[in-house]
Amino acid sequence: MPDSEIRHPNLAALALRVGVYVVLYILGALLLTPLFAWVGGFFAGITLSAFLSAALANSLAMRIWENRHLAGVGFQWTEATLRNLGWGLVGGAGSASLALCPALLAGAARLAPAPQNDASLPGFAFITILLVFGAAGEEMLFRGYGFQVLLRAFGPWTTILPVAAVFAALHGRNPGVTPLALANTAGFGILFGYAFLRSHDLWLPIGLHFGWNFTLPLFGVNVSGFTMRLTNYSIQWRAGMLWSGGDYGPEASVLTSIALVALGVFLWKAPIGKQRAVLLDEPGEA
């Protein structure tokens, strides 16, 4: 979005919209998390409640202020949709592999059987579904209505950088978190914001997010401090925490920092289809 297209926002109205959007999400999460945790356990509880709360906040905000449906925040279905989702999956899975495979090839880590994981096909399907909902929920929250009205008002980097910082800060209480983990998470937030900027849809950032989160547990490593047993294999590290990421997983490693640079180049060069975003490409007051 060129600077000449950035509108002068009504700051009070903008603060009201974003504030109500955040409050709607928080209220939904507070109400739904205990219910889903009681039914499906802790991880299912936080994942599904976050997804539904983000969907609720986006739906109500779009209906109240834009008189639009949820699809307007970036779920449009066009000929570019599958292409953007596919490129997202390739970028996410490819960058996750790039963060792990060099260590495996260099002998700094090895993939070893882990029968204690007790992985099963139903468990594989259940965790995969949760990862889909987790990626979609976080992208709806951080790249949905609130992000887009800020983007419309202030332009790309004045919006992307602060939102990425908030995205990282909310991972600050995850198990095993380190300063490098938070820096890398902020890097992901920047790239997911840039992905939306390129595609004007949520399919590309969701594909990136899910592709990364799904690939890491295939190798048997933690994702943002959480263990997800998709297979009966895990990586055993011979290198130090700077390379392995410790209990947080590879996202706290310098290898992920390198992979983020490669992912940024990929997003810059990939033939992504730019869609028509309701909140950015149509007239409207901020």
Secondary structure, DSSP 8 states (H G I E B T S, - for coil): --GGG-----HHHHHHHHHHHHHHHHHHHHHHHHHHHHHH-HHHHHHHHHHHHHHHHHHHHIIIII---GGGGT---STTHHHHHHHHHHHHHHHHHHHHHHHHHHTSEEEEE-GGG---HHHHHHHHHHHHHHHHHHHHHHHSHHHHHHHHHH-HHHHHHHHHHHHHHTTTTSTT--HHHHHHHHHHHHHHHHHHHHHSSSHHHHHHHHHHHHHHHHTT--BTTB----SSEEEEE-S-HHHH-GGG-GGGSHHHHHHHHHHHHHHHHS-------HHHHS----
